Amino acid sequence: MLCVAGPAPAQESGGGRRRGGRGGQIPDNIDAWLHIGEDGAITVFTGKVEVGQNIRTSLTQAIAEELRAPVSSIHLVMGDTQLTPYDMGTFGSQTTPQMASRLHKVGAAAREALLDLAADHFKTERASLIFSDGKISKAGGAESAAFGELTKGQKLVKSVTHEGSPTPAKDWKIAGTSVPKVNGRDFVTGKHQYSSDHTLPGIQHGRVLRPAAFQASLESVESTAAEAMPGVKVVRDGDFIGVTAPDALTAEQAVEAIRAKWKAKPQISSSELFDYLRKNASAESGRGESENSGSIAEGLKAAAHKVQATYTIAYIAHTPLEPRAAVASWDGGKLTVWTGTQRPFGVRSDLAGALGIAEGNVRVIVPDTGSGYGGKHTGEAALEAARLAKGAGKPVKVVWTRQEEFTWAYFRPAGVIDVTAGVRDDGTITAWEFHNYNSGGSGIRSPYDIPHQKSQAHRSDSPLRQGSYRGLASTANHFARESHMDDLAAAVKMNPLDFRLKNLKDPRLRAVLEAAAETFGWRTAKSGGGHGFGLAAGTEKGSYLATCAEVLADKDSGTVKVIRAVSAFDCGAVVNPNHLKNQIEGALMMGVGGALFEAIEFENGMVTNPRLSDYRVPRFSDLPKIEVVLIDRKDVASAGAGETPIVCIAPAVGNAIFNAANIRLRSMPMVPDGLKS
């Protein structure tokens, strides 16, 4: 099967050539980013995409803040490679620190340009003019002009970089508030359209013949029965074989009628995974962070207690609500694709390369997408739809089944983590050695003040396709580190909170730890009756997080349930408090799945649990009581918040299980079959 290349192992993928959406490098002129029509409508262009994180609202707030304009007057054009400036992709929690920051500058520059136009319009000094509600008025309000009256629909051509200063966060009036979701009514009534809803006149439905196993090659194929079906077209391009049909059911029946013989080499199973990753690891660090200071031998020599352990992390699936989907249409030698991807410009580049056409002849449009979590960096469905549309001579729609999504998408990397640490009797950590095999280096540096430490990420030969997942390897690294921190605290008989604070200087991390503990009631929490309490803290992508958890862990029945979770979060200046809380709550719930029961099982080149009936995701019955404490720092630039909140729930829950049942679980998922197992 031919497909778009996967992302770099265990890390974010960017990709795509660095081009402007309208040619050239990333533009600095206002009109590339913003246009004010004669009717006063403000159109903003961004290569970022909406995958459920609600950036359409937060980016709209940035422009509304700078132009002192109603949110309702602003429309965002997002993720269209023909209309929007180049963007590497929507990942890495970079939309807020990068794109929101840029749009604040664009809005400020546009404000300055409008002031110039208004000063000329009113024949007055700029200092006498007032912005309000999408208009500019003379002092006293006797005369006013709407933005459209001033621009007359013409472009604002001034440079973003040399005009105006963005409004400081302490002075925000629209940004920093809980503006409701843009077009929120359409979402709750079902009117809003997603990638899989898109259609065109004469659309055909496509399905692809999948190999019998990973890395299989095609030996022979018989497609006569499929070709005889009314309205069916069989398309073949090397090992790529697919069908198009007037409806989805006929397409499914046609692909099932094709008889193919595949050849695949023997491959390992889940039970062999962790030995395999360690044996096939390189000695060098992989992409990501590493730390090497002092001498581990000296640090261990100074320790009264040495704690050594290994932690393992399973592959897990992204399980987006909407599987991969795409519609492709050819017009002569030009291709337009509507698809759900986090990297429209990267997918444009991939499509051009795979199909042998110039990037200028490929347009990628990203409708709102039903979640991605880092799993939609690539454009498999887009390429499949494009190949089928070319072969059929008609527009084609491809929507992956849930089984295809579970099998042929990439997974969060599995990993093995070895930790060795030393601690004095007074609770001072003297040595810390941390090795991550395969899952990656994100968040690998310890935030604690340790004189002798070494942290290293090792690449390995992954048996399954792997790539970005919400939080990257930071979830795995926090799980191992924060679990090990509790074991060190237990070795010296210290309260886990006091132990962390003793070894922690970072004021922002201390602040979230103390805030979470206070809200949770950590000092007064008493374990017993199967109830236990745990906490964890960390920093990732410029944000700071602490999570406390209460867990019911019943050794007799094997039941484990998260009862309550409290997270304190600091991402600098908060852009939209309610939507930030939604992100944190969603991340916590998603993290419960990876912590307790999510795992991809595989054997000899095939996933063996590729259905939601076999793959356990969090349900409403798993939902704990969640409390979120936001630490709003107006003096610190806003960081992204889509990923960091997920990284501490697993170790907090693991530490709570240890507190409740005196059982230390060092594998994620911790209790896929209950505590008894």
C-alpha angles and dihedrals in degrees: 000000000000115000142157113281115264125242125271113287114280094343142090115280123219115167133147124100117284100256136144117246088243097034133289130038126329101303126237098195117105096232092063088064107027140028129183114205125215087254090058095253111147115215119193124193124210134161090216117107135218112240098160099289090107098236091146087072098042093047090047088054090056093057094039090053095053097042094040085230132143115267088231091063093061126083123187122213104201137188100356112138092203096051109026131067117260116282127180093220148285103278144094093054086279101132095085100041094040112024099030088048091051093048091050086056092045091050092047091050090048089050090055092048091050090050089055091050092046093048089054092043094052095032090231142113119284091233091066094058126098129201116217137151096345094313138093117224136188115245109283092030096253093132131024139173129203117233091251092055088056100045095036084208093297124137122266100228102178122119119265093213099058104039130077137339122257116245112266114247091243088063098045116132101172103018108063093040132097097258108181119252112283109251088001094157091061090056096053095042094049094243094117115099125224133192093272091052094058117111141166134205111280092014118176124205119234135205129181128220107239125211121253090243142359115288091015122151125212116250102173141349137196115195103162094112092052093046090054093059114104113263094003123133121190113211122196129183111167108299090348111101125171143149137225125206139167092258139023096247093054090047090053092048091048095052090047089054092060114098113211135173118211134191119212133169121235113275136191128263134227092265091062097042105102096045087048094052093051094045092048097045125117123233092234127083118261125225111303140052129333134176131202122171136145122352123303090203091055092046093051091046089057093050126099091200131035119198120190127179145152125227127195130204124200127217110260133189126239091228096195116195088237116047119218113298138175143169118205129192130180125208105186105303094342124097130203120188129185108198144149106250137138091220112049094166092045091051090048088055092047093049092049092050096045095046097040098238134122118270088236088066093056125078120186119194120186116205115196107295129217096241132303111189089195091307098106103060090115131063107223095141090045093055092044092051091046093052092047093046091051092050095044096042090226136087111278133201122206122188117175119230119237089253091054090049091052094046111033103032118086123260139224103270120262118227151183119219126192118196129186120178140167130208136184122232090256090060099258111143109226103176137023126181118176128177123183117194114204106330093087148247103274110126092001096132114093113237090207123101103253121157097206116041144142125185122178138173116211124201117229138186102262114211090207131050108265139179147136121351129173106291093007113221091337090092092055094043094048091048092055096039098045093043089051091048089059090049090053090048090051091050091059095034095242130145106260092234094050090045092056094045091050091057098038129087102163104111096206093051091046089051096055091045092053093043094051092046093049094049091045093048092237096166093057099037111118120195122217143108091055092307119123138173131219140171139194136181139192150139131242136163093002096306130108125217142180124180130190121194137192114205136186106217111176112188093191097055096025091232119152119183131167105229102180139002130190121189127186112199135190118186097154118254109014113232101191116004098198094046091046089054088051090054092050094046091048092048092050092051093046089049091054089064095054090042098053115020120349116114136142111231120202142171132189097344101321136090109240099198103046097147135076087239088063102030112068116221125175114282133197088263088061093055113119126200103275127202123183126200114196119203104201111201108187090181093061126071114252116263126200118271107189097096115022097068091068098060103078106042095080096053091041090054092044091051090048091052089051090050093048103040105014089238118130111209113197102177130081115249091043102191110016089153099027133272096291092067 
